[in-house]
């Protein structure tokens, strides 16, 4: 891999093209992510990647951006794609081993949620056993808020091996051993009674959450129509959204 490649400014098309070529060679070796391209914004280059499940992610850098920095971002995305795959698989194995009711529609929804919705915005899926204790998985992730040197807020993804799939403040999806699953609905500081919630599918019931700011959308795994549930979940306000 070339070591002298860098993108110096928003006008550096040659540096951008060289970086794209080098990163695509790297991504091709891993098989988990592909580099869609690099856009040159006034503030810095933006690397767009897409994982094997079709989820796209943007990585932001300052000028001048060295190839080593860009490579680290692609490698991190690759590692997280592997973690998401392992976590999704281990969740389905837990459900099978403990006779947790499910359906093809539910499994399709779960894969969409893990790869498209919760990749960076939320903690991994929470799993609650029949004893009401969190389930322990071989791998998962949790979010760690922090700040950059310039003071900007940032949320880092911390991979855990093993992982306790407990309910956290940023948990969006909770699966229970009795076959019920819930999605948390909320938005910024708006109270639950003032949330703009789309009409749920017939198999979804909206109930007040234990947290006053949120609502919970409950459904039986066996009743899930994946397309209807994905459309509903995509349009619901999220706990991490602004007010």
PyMOL commands that set and color helices and strands:
alter all, ss='L'
color gray80, all
select helices_A, chain A and resi 13-30+67-97+104-117+192-194+221-223+226-235
alter helices_A, ss='H'
color red, helices_A
select strands_A, chain A and resi 6-7+33-40+45-51+56-60+65-66+126-128+135-137+140-147+153-160+163-165+173-176+180-185+205-208+215-220
alter strands_A, ss='S'
color yellow, strands_A
deselect
rebuild
show_as cartoon
